[in-house]
Amino acid sequence: MASRCNAMRRDGQPCAAAARPSGYCFYHDPAFAEQRAQGRRLGGYARSNAARIHKNTPPELQDVLVQLMQALDETYGGQLEPRVAGAMATLCRAIVRVYELGELAMRVQALEERDESDEAYPRTHP
């Protein structure tokens, strides 16, 4: 049986995790404090809205997103006029709409091709 961690939990009970050679588990070993902190930082970032947006944004639109974020910062800082930022946002909405329509057209085409090749449900139209 592996030895147990020498640390006490916050509730005053002894930690029941298996000990490393240092006598502490990973979560209590002072030698791993920086790795635990880095894991918390990365874990928090991976769950953030910014990370999800970046991950789910098509590569072609990532530059648009970066420019919009920069325009937002510049508008807030007074370096960019709000009407210019508004015009940028309008153009970006148009760009995004074109991408959405293109993606929708590709999806419809794929469904139609799948439907035409589905022999289980033959088409009856001329």
C-alpha positions as CSV (number, residue, x, y, z in Angstrom):
1,M,0.0,0.0,0.0
2,A,1.4,3.4,-0.9
3,S,2.0,5.9,1.8
4,R,-0.4,8.8,2.2
5,C,0.3,12.5,1.9
6,N,1.6,14.2,5.1
7,A,-0.4,17.4,4.6
8,M,-3.6,18.3,6.2
9,R,-6.7,19.3,4.2
10,R,-8.5,22.7,4.8
11,D,-11.1,20.9,6.8
12,G,-8.4,19.6,9.2
13,Q,-8.5,16.0,8.0
14,P,-5.4,14.3,6.8
15,C,-4.9,14.2,3.0
16,A,-5.8,10.7,1.7
17,A,-3.9,11.0,-1.6
18,A,-0.9,8.9,-2.4
19,A,2.4,10.5,-1.4
20,R,5.2,11.2,-3.8
21,P,8.8,10.6,-2.7
22,S,8.7,14.0,-1.0
23,G,6.0,12.7,1.4
24,Y,3.4,15.0,-0.2
25,C,0.9,14.5,-3.0
26,F,1.1,16.6,-6.1
27,Y,-1.5,19.0,-4.7
28,H,0.4,19.7,-1.5
29,D,4.1,19.3,-2.6
30,P,5.7,22.8,-2.4
31,A,8.0,21.7,-5.3
32,F,5.0,21.7,-7.6
33,A,3.5,25.0,-6.6
34,E,4.4,26.7,-9.8
35,Q,3.1,23.9,-12.0
36,R,-0.2,23.9,-10.1
37,A,-0.5,27.7,-10.5
38,Q,0.3,27.5,-14.2
39,G,-2.4,24.7,-14.6
40,R,-4.9,27.0,-12.8
41,R,-4.1,29.8,-15.2
42,L,-4.3,27.7,-18.3
43,G,-7.4,26.0,-17.1
44,G,-9.1,29.3,-16.5
45,Y,-8.1,30.6,-19.9
46,A,-9.3,27.5,-21.7
47,R,-12.7,28.0,-20.2
48,S,-12.8,31.7,-20.9
49,N,-15.2,33.3,-23.4
50,A,-12.2,34.7,-25.3
51,A,-10.7,31.2,-25.7
52,R,-13.9,29.8,-26.9
53,I,-14.4,32.6,-29.4
54,H,-10.9,32.2,-30.7
55,K,-11.3,28.5,-31.0
56,N,-14.6,28.6,-32.8
57,T,-13.8,31.5,-35.1
58,P,-13.0,30.4,-38.7
59,P,-9.3,31.2,-39.5
60,E,-10.4,33.6,-42.2
61,L,-12.3,35.7,-39.7
62,Q,-9.7,35.8,-36.9
63,D,-8.0,38.9,-38.4
64,V,-11.4,40.6,-38.5
65,L,-11.9,39.7,-34.8
66,V,-8.5,41.1,-33.9
67,Q,-9.1,44.3,-35.7
68,L,-12.5,44.7,-34.0
69,M,-11.0,44.2,-30.6
70,Q,-8.2,46.7,-31.4
71,A,-10.9,49.2,-32.6
72,L,-12.8,48.7,-29.4
73,D,-9.7,49.4,-27.3
74,E,-8.8,52.5,-29.4
75,T,-12.4,53.8,-29.2
76,Y,-12.4,53.4,-25.5
77,G,-9.0,55.1,-25.2
78,G,-10.2,58.0,-27.4
79,Q,-7.8,57.3,-30.3
80,L,-10.5,56.2,-32.7
81,E,-13.8,58.1,-33.3
82,P,-16.9,56.1,-32.4
83,R,-18.4,56.7,-35.9
84,V,-15.3,55.1,-37.5
85,A,-15.6,52.1,-35.2
86,G,-19.3,51.9,-36.0
87,A,-18.5,51.8,-39.7
88,M,-16.0,49.1,-39.1
89,A,-18.5,47.0,-37.1
90,T,-21.0,47.4,-39.9
91,L,-18.5,46.2,-42.5
92,C,-17.5,43.3,-40.3
93,R,-21.2,42.2,-39.9
94,A,-21.4,42.2,-43.7
95,I,-18.2,40.0,-44.0
96,V,-19.5,37.6,-41.3
97,R,-22.9,37.4,-43.1
98,V,-21.2,36.5,-46.4
99,Y,-19.2,33.7,-44.6
100,E,-22.4,32.5,-43.0
101,L,-24.3,32.3,-46.3
102,G,-21.3,30.6,-47.9
103,E,-21.2,28.0,-45.2
104,L,-25.0,27.5,-45.4
105,A,-24.8,27.0,-49.2
106,M,-22.1,24.4,-48.8
107,R,-24.1,22.5,-46.1
108,V,-27.2,22.5,-48.3
109,Q,-25.3,21.3,-51.3
110,A,-23.8,18.4,-49.2
111,L,-27.2,17.5,-47.9
112,E,-28.6,17.5,-51.5
113,E,-25.8,15.3,-52.7
114,R,-26.3,12.9,-49.9
115,D,-30.0,12.8,-50.5
116,E,-29.5,12.1,-54.2
117,S,-27.2,9.2,-53.5
118,D,-29.4,7.7,-50.8
119,E,-30.7,4.5,-52.5
120,A,-33.0,3.6,-49.5
121,Y,-35.2,6.6,-50.4
122,P,-35.3,6.9,-54.2
123,R,-36.5,10.2,-55.5
124,T,-39.7,10.1,-57.5
125,H,-39.4,13.5,-59.2
126,P,-38.6,13.6,-63.0
